[in-house]
Amino acid sequence: MKKRIVVALSILLAIIIGVGIWVAIPDNNKQSNTDVSNITIENESNNALTVSSDNESSTSDLDSSANNNSKSSSTESKKETSSHNNVSSKKPSVEESSVTDSSSEDLSNESSSVEVSSPESSSIEDSTDTQSTPSGNSGKIKYVAFTFDDGPSSTYTKKIVDKLASYNGRGTFFVIGNLLNSKNGAAIQYAVQKGNEIGIHAYTHKYKYGSCSESTYKSELSKTANAIHKYLPDYNITLMRPVGGSITSSRAASCPYAVIKWNVDSNDWRYKKPAGSSDKINTIYNNTIKNVKNGDIILMHEIYENSYEAFCKAADKLYKDGFRFVTVTELIGKSKIKPGKIYSRG
C-alpha cells in the first residue's frame, strides 16, 4: 500500500514539475519572441530612419543639385545674355566706328587738306601741332601754298610736281587755255594724279578782268575750263586766278569759282633772263623765302628755268625750316573756300 502511495506521489510530483517546466518555457519563449520583435521593430525603425535620412540626404542633394543647376543655368544665361549684350553692343560700336570711322574719315581728309584757316580767321597761325624738322629742331608745323601761273609747261610742270612730291607736298597750277596741247596736257594729268590742283588763269592772257568787257571776261573763263576738261574730263574746277590779280568786285562776287590772289610775290618773271643766271635765281629765291609765314600763298611761274631753280632752292629751305607744302584748297579748307570770294592767304 505504502509503495503505491509513494509511486503515486512520485508521479504527481513529476507531473507538477513537468507542468512547472512547461509553464516556464513558454514565458521564456514569449520574452524571447518579444525581445526579437522589439529588436526587429528597432531595426526596422532604425532602417526607416536611415532610409528616411538617406532619402532626405538624397532629396537635399537633388535640391542642392537643382539649385546648382539653376545657378549654373542662371550663370550660363547671364553669360549668354552678357555675350549677347556684348555682341549687341559691339555691332553698334562697329557701325559707330564706321560712322566714327566715316566721320573719322571726313575729319582726316579735312586735316590732310589742312583745313586750318579761313579768310576770316587765320587759325593756321595758331596751330599747336609740332614735329621734328629736318634740321633737328622741334617746332610748330607751318603750311604754305606754292602756286604757279602761265602754264602748263611740258618741261617744268612735271619737275615741279616731282619736287613737291619729294617732300610729300602738293601745289596749285593756274593754266592758260590756249597753251594746252597734247604734250603739256599730259603734264596737268600727271599733276592731278599726284594730288595737285588745277585752276583757271586765262585763255589768252591778253585781258585784265578789271577792265575788259563782260563778254571777254566770260569767254576767257569758259574757254579755259573747256580746254582743261579736254584733258581732265571729270575734273571739278573750283579756282580761278585773274591775270595780274585784276578783277572788279562785282565780277569776283558773281564768279562761279573762288578767286585766288597771293600775299608772297617772287617777281620771278622779272628775272627770267638770262636763263641759268645764279644771280637771277638767287634774287627770285630771296624774294620767295623772305618773311614767309604760316598760311602764305606764294606766286611763281612754271614756264621759266630760273623760276624752277629758285623754287627748288626755296622748297629745300622752307621744308628745313618746318614748312609743309599744300594746295590752296587744302590751305584755306575745302569746306570753307567758296565761289565768289577773294582769297590772298590761308
VMD Tcl script that draws the C-alpha trace (Angstrom):
set ca {
  {0.00 0.00 0.00}
  {2.70 2.37 1.06}
  {4.60 1.54 -2.09}
  {1.66 2.50 -4.24}
  {1.26 5.75 -2.39}
  {4.93 6.56 -2.92}
  {4.67 5.81 -6.63}
  {1.57 7.92 -6.94}
  {3.16 10.80 -5.17}
  {6.25 10.47 -7.36}
  {4.09 10.52 -10.47}
  {2.16 13.51 -9.14}
  {5.37 15.32 -8.29}
  {6.74 14.59 -11.74}
  {3.56 15.93 -13.30}
  {3.75 19.06 -11.14}
  {7.38 19.56 -12.03}
  {6.68 18.96 -15.72}
  {3.80 21.43 -15.68}
  {6.00 23.96 -13.96}
  {8.67 23.47 -16.51}
  {6.15 23.74 -19.35}
  {4.77 26.95 -17.96}
  {8.22 28.37 -17.50}
  {9.40 27.56 -21.02}
  {6.56 29.36 -22.86}
  {7.22 32.53 -20.82}
  {10.85 32.50 -21.79}
  {9.91 31.93 -25.41}
  {7.38 34.70 -25.24}
  {10.01 37.00 -23.77}
  {12.45 35.91 -26.36}
  {9.87 36.47 -29.07}
  {9.06 39.85 -27.58}
  {12.72 40.75 -27.46}
  {13.23 39.60 -31.00}
  {10.18 41.55 -32.08}
  {11.43 44.62 -30.29}
  {14.81 44.19 -31.92}
  {13.09 43.80 -35.26}
  {10.97 46.87 -34.65}
  {14.03 48.81 -33.54}
  {15.95 47.62 -36.54}
  {13.07 48.47 -38.82}
  {12.79 51.84 -37.09}
  {16.50 52.41 -37.47}
  {16.34 51.26 -41.05}
  {13.39 53.53 -41.63}
  {15.24 56.37 -40.04}
  {18.28 55.52 -42.11}
  {16.22 55.31 -45.26}
  {14.45 58.49 -44.35}
  {17.77 60.16 -43.64}
  {19.17 58.83 -46.89}
  {16.09 60.00 -48.72}
  {16.32 63.38 -47.11}
  {20.00 63.49 -47.93}
  {19.27 62.42 -51.46}
  {16.48 64.99 -51.67}
  {18.82 67.56 -50.23}
  {21.43 66.57 -52.80}
  {18.87 66.81 -55.56}
  {17.72 70.16 -54.26}
  {21.31 71.21 -54.00}
  {21.95 69.85 -57.47}
  {18.84 71.58 -58.72}
  {19.95 74.80 -57.07}
  {23.40 74.38 -58.54}
  {21.90 73.60 -61.92}
  {19.65 76.60 -61.53}
  {22.61 78.73 -60.56}
  {24.63 77.25 -63.40}
  {21.74 77.83 -65.75}
  {21.37 81.32 -64.39}
  {25.09 81.87 -64.76}
  {25.05 80.46 -68.28}
  {22.01 82.57 -69.01}
  {23.80 85.60 -67.67}
  {26.86 84.68 -69.72}
  {24.74 84.23 -72.80}
  {22.94 87.48 -72.01}
  {26.25 89.17 -71.35}
  {27.66 87.68 -74.52}
  {24.56 88.74 -76.42}
  {24.78 92.19 -74.92}
  {28.43 92.36 -75.80}
  {27.69 91.32 -79.34}
  {24.80 93.74 -79.48}
  {26.94 96.50 -78.08}
  {29.77 95.65 -80.41}
  {27.63 95.82 -83.51}
  {26.62 99.45 -82.98}
  {30.22 100.08 -81.99}
  {31.32 98.82 -85.39}
  {28.71 100.99 -87.03}
  {29.75 103.93 -84.86}
  {33.32 103.11 -85.65}
  {32.31 103.01 -89.19}
  {30.44 106.22 -88.59}
  {33.32 107.39 -86.49}
  {35.47 105.71 -88.95}
  {33.31 107.54 -91.64}
  {33.19 110.71 -89.56}
  {36.73 109.98 -88.53}
  {37.49 109.63 -92.49}
  {35.97 113.23 -93.26}
  {37.93 114.86 -90.44}
  {41.08 113.12 -91.66}
  {40.55 114.46 -95.19}
  {39.93 117.89 -93.75}
  {43.13 117.54 -91.77}
  {45.11 116.20 -94.70}
  {43.54 119.07 -96.59}
  {44.99 121.28 -93.90}
  {41.68 122.94 -93.40}
  {43.02 125.06 -90.62}
  {42.09 128.53 -91.67}
  {39.62 130.69 -93.45}
  {39.81 134.15 -94.97}
  {38.10 135.46 -91.87}
  {40.35 133.67 -89.41}
  {43.97 132.69 -89.86}
  {43.76 129.90 -87.34}
  {46.60 128.09 -89.10}
  {48.96 130.53 -87.43}
  {47.65 129.38 -84.07}
  {48.25 125.72 -84.82}
  {49.85 123.89 -81.91}
  {50.92 120.84 -83.94}
  {54.62 120.25 -83.56}
  {57.12 117.99 -85.23}
  {60.82 117.49 -85.57}
  {62.05 119.36 -88.64}
  {64.86 118.01 -90.84}
  {67.27 120.38 -89.12}
  {66.52 118.57 -85.85}
  {64.56 121.42 -84.29}
  {61.14 120.74 -82.86}
  {58.64 123.42 -83.78}
  {55.15 124.27 -84.89}
  {54.18 122.90 -88.27}
  {53.72 125.67 -90.84}
  {51.92 125.48 -94.17}
  {52.30 127.41 -97.39}
  {50.76 127.04 -100.84}
  {53.05 127.30 -103.84}
  {51.07 128.50 -106.86}
  {52.27 128.56 -110.47}
  {50.84 130.69 -113.28}
  {51.01 130.74 -117.07}
  {51.48 127.00 -117.63}
  {51.38 124.26 -118.31}
  {54.94 123.59 -119.32}
  {55.99 120.38 -120.98}
  {59.45 120.94 -119.46}
  {58.91 122.17 -115.89}
  {55.42 121.23 -114.72}
  {56.26 117.60 -114.10}
  {59.58 118.55 -112.48}
  {57.82 120.92 -110.08}
  {55.28 118.21 -109.23}
  {58.08 115.73 -108.51}
  {59.97 118.23 -106.34}
  {56.85 118.86 -104.26}
  {56.22 115.12 -104.04}
  {59.74 114.55 -102.71}
  {58.54 116.43 -99.60}
  {55.11 114.78 -99.68}
  {53.78 118.11 -100.88}
  {51.37 119.45 -103.49}
  {50.78 122.74 -105.29}
  {48.24 124.65 -107.38}
  {48.64 125.38 -111.11}
  {46.68 128.18 -112.86}
  {46.81 127.43 -116.55}
  {46.37 129.29 -119.81}
  {43.80 127.61 -122.03}
  {45.31 128.25 -125.45}
  {48.65 126.77 -124.34}
  {47.12 123.38 -123.63}
  {48.03 120.74 -126.20}
  {48.55 117.00 -126.25}
  {52.10 117.31 -124.94}
  {51.57 119.56 -121.93}
  {48.04 118.25 -121.43}
  {49.74 115.12 -120.11}
  {51.56 117.35 -117.61}
  {48.35 118.54 -115.94}
  {47.06 114.96 -115.90}
  {50.24 113.94 -114.09}
  {49.90 116.84 -111.66}
  {46.36 115.85 -110.71}
  {47.36 112.21 -110.31}
  {49.92 113.37 -107.74}
  {47.33 115.30 -105.74}
  {47.95 118.77 -107.14}
  {45.11 121.03 -108.26}
  {44.41 122.91 -111.47}
  {42.75 126.29 -111.71}
  {41.77 128.74 -114.46}
  {44.08 131.64 -115.23}
  {43.07 132.85 -118.70}
  {42.60 131.63 -122.21}
  {44.76 134.22 -124.00}
  {46.39 136.12 -121.10}
  {45.66 139.36 -123.02}
  {42.94 140.83 -120.88}
  {42.64 142.12 -117.32}
  {39.38 141.14 -115.71}
  {39.16 144.50 -114.04}
  {38.90 146.36 -117.34}
  {37.85 144.02 -120.18}
  {34.28 143.64 -121.41}
  {31.89 141.26 -119.71}
  {31.71 139.03 -122.75}
  {35.52 138.82 -122.97}
  {35.74 138.04 -119.27}
  {33.21 135.22 -119.51}
  {34.78 133.86 -122.67}
  {38.24 133.74 -121.09}
  {36.89 131.67 -118.21}
  {34.65 129.31 -120.15}
  {37.14 128.57 -122.93}
  {39.87 127.81 -120.39}
  {37.54 125.50 -118.49}
  {36.76 123.66 -121.74}
  {40.46 123.34 -122.55}
  {41.16 121.84 -119.10}
  {38.27 119.38 -119.40}
  {39.63 118.17 -122.71}
  {42.46 116.54 -120.75}
  {40.70 116.18 -117.41}
  {37.08 115.42 -118.36}
  {35.83 114.70 -114.84}
  {37.89 117.29 -113.01}
  {35.92 119.71 -110.81}
  {37.39 123.19 -111.37}
  {36.89 125.36 -108.29}
  {39.59 128.05 -108.51}
  {40.40 130.99 -110.74}
  {43.29 133.47 -110.65}
  {42.74 136.74 -112.53}
  {45.54 137.95 -114.79}
  {47.72 140.34 -112.77}
  {45.27 139.88 -109.88}
  {42.94 142.38 -111.56}
  {39.18 141.86 -111.23}
  {36.22 144.05 -110.33}
  {34.43 143.38 -107.06}
  {31.16 142.66 -108.87}
  {32.79 140.11 -111.17}
  {34.54 138.49 -108.25}
  {31.23 138.27 -106.34}
  {29.44 136.63 -109.27}
  {32.35 134.38 -110.26}
  {31.50 130.66 -110.28}
  {34.97 129.98 -108.86}
  {36.89 131.07 -105.79}
  {39.16 133.99 -106.78}
  {42.74 133.30 -105.65}
  {45.31 136.04 -105.30}
  {48.54 135.86 -103.24}
  {50.49 137.60 -100.49}
  {54.05 136.49 -101.36}
  {55.25 137.54 -104.82}
  {58.52 136.07 -106.08}
  {58.54 138.51 -109.03}
  {60.24 135.70 -110.91}
  {59.03 136.86 -114.31}
  {61.20 139.95 -113.92}
  {64.32 137.78 -113.62}
  {63.72 135.13 -116.26}
  {66.74 136.17 -118.34}
  {69.44 135.21 -118.80}
  {68.29 131.67 -118.10}
  {70.54 129.83 -115.68}
  {71.92 133.03 -114.12}
  {72.80 132.27 -110.50}
  {72.25 135.93 -109.59}
  {68.74 135.95 -111.05}
  {67.94 132.60 -109.43}
  {69.13 133.84 -106.05}
  {67.11 137.03 -106.40}
  {63.96 135.02 -107.05}
  {64.86 132.68 -104.20}
  {65.30 135.54 -101.74}
  {62.08 137.19 -102.86}
  {60.31 133.91 -102.21}
  {61.59 132.96 -98.76}
  {61.92 136.35 -97.10}
  {59.28 136.93 -94.49}
  {57.34 133.79 -95.42}
  {54.75 132.99 -92.75}
  {52.40 130.20 -91.94}
  {49.39 130.34 -94.27}
  {51.01 132.31 -97.08}
  {50.13 131.87 -100.76}
  {53.28 132.16 -102.89}
  {53.11 133.32 -106.52}
  {55.55 131.85 -109.05}
  {55.55 130.86 -112.73}
  {56.23 127.37 -114.06}
  {57.48 128.27 -117.53}
  {60.93 129.74 -116.76}
  {64.14 127.91 -115.94}
  {65.21 130.47 -113.35}
  {61.84 130.20 -111.63}
  {62.13 126.43 -111.43}
  {65.66 126.52 -109.99}
  {64.70 129.20 -107.46}
  {61.61 127.20 -106.48}
  {63.71 124.10 -105.78}
  {66.05 126.08 -103.53}
  {63.14 127.73 -101.76}
  {61.39 124.39 -101.20}
  {64.55 122.92 -99.66}
  {64.97 125.87 -97.33}
  {61.34 126.19 -96.29}
  {60.96 122.47 -95.64}
  {64.07 122.51 -93.47}
  {62.56 125.40 -91.54}
  {59.41 123.39 -90.81}
  {57.10 124.45 -93.66}
  {54.91 121.94 -95.47}
  {53.53 122.41 -98.97}
  {49.82 122.12 -99.70}
  {47.30 123.19 -102.31}
  {45.34 126.40 -101.98}
  {42.19 124.45 -101.21}
  {43.99 122.49 -98.51}
  {45.43 125.67 -97.06}
  {42.12 127.51 -96.85}
  {39.98 124.45 -96.19}
  {37.77 122.57 -98.61}
  {34.58 123.31 -96.68}
  {35.49 126.97 -96.22}
  {36.59 128.01 -99.68}
  {33.62 129.42 -101.62}
  {32.89 130.66 -105.14}
  {32.58 134.43 -105.47}
  {35.06 135.19 -102.69}
  {38.61 136.52 -102.94}
  {41.44 134.84 -101.04}
  {45.01 136.09 -100.80}
  {46.24 133.83 -97.96}
  {45.18 130.89 -95.85}
}
mol new
graphics top color blue
foreach p $ca { graphics top sphere $p radius 0.5 }
foreach p [lrange $ca 0 end-1] q [lrange $ca 1 end] { graphics top cylinder $p $q radius 0.2 }
display resetview
